[in-house]
Amino acid sequence: MEEVGIVKSIEGVIAKVLVERQSACDKCNEGTCHVSDGGALIEALNIAKAKEGQKVKVVFKPYTYLKGTILVYGLPALALIIGAVLGKEFLPWFFSGVDPNLLSAAGGFGLFILTFIAARQFSLRMEKKTEYKPVVEEILE
C-alpha cells in the first residue's frame, strides 16, 4: 500500500506526513494515523531523509498490514467460535440447570472480549516499535 503526502514535521527518524484521507481510514484502528478533515497525519520512518514541506511516497509494509488485520479481526472472531463451543460443552458441568445455549453465548462473548482486549494491548505495544511503522520511501519533488 502506498500513499503520497507532504511532510509536516520531523522528529528524529520519524516524519509526520499529511496524506489524503481514504475511505478505509474510517474503519482503521491501527493507530499510526491521526485522521482529521484535512487528511490523515501518518507517523513514518524517514529513511529517505525528507525535510519539512517535501512531497513524499509513504509505503505500508504488506505483512504488517496483514498481521494487524489478523490480530484485530481474525483472533477475536476465532475466540468467539471457540468460546461458544467450549461454553456449551464444559460450562454446564459448573452451572447445572442453566440453559446450555445461554452458557454457549456467555463463553463465546467472554472469550471474544478477553481476546479483543489482549489484541489491543499487544497492538499498542507493537505500535511503538519502528519495524512496524510505515516508511517514507522516496522524495517526489
LINPEZI-V938756 format. One record per helix or strand. SS is the DSSP state (hx for helix, st for strand). FROM is the first residue (numbers start at 1). TO is the last residue. If there is no record, write none. Layout:
ss/from/to
SS/FROM/TO
SS/FROM/TO
This chain:
ss/from/to
st/2/11
st/14/19
hx/23/26
st/33/36
st/39/45
st/55/59
hx/62/94
hx/100/127
hx/130/132
st/134/139
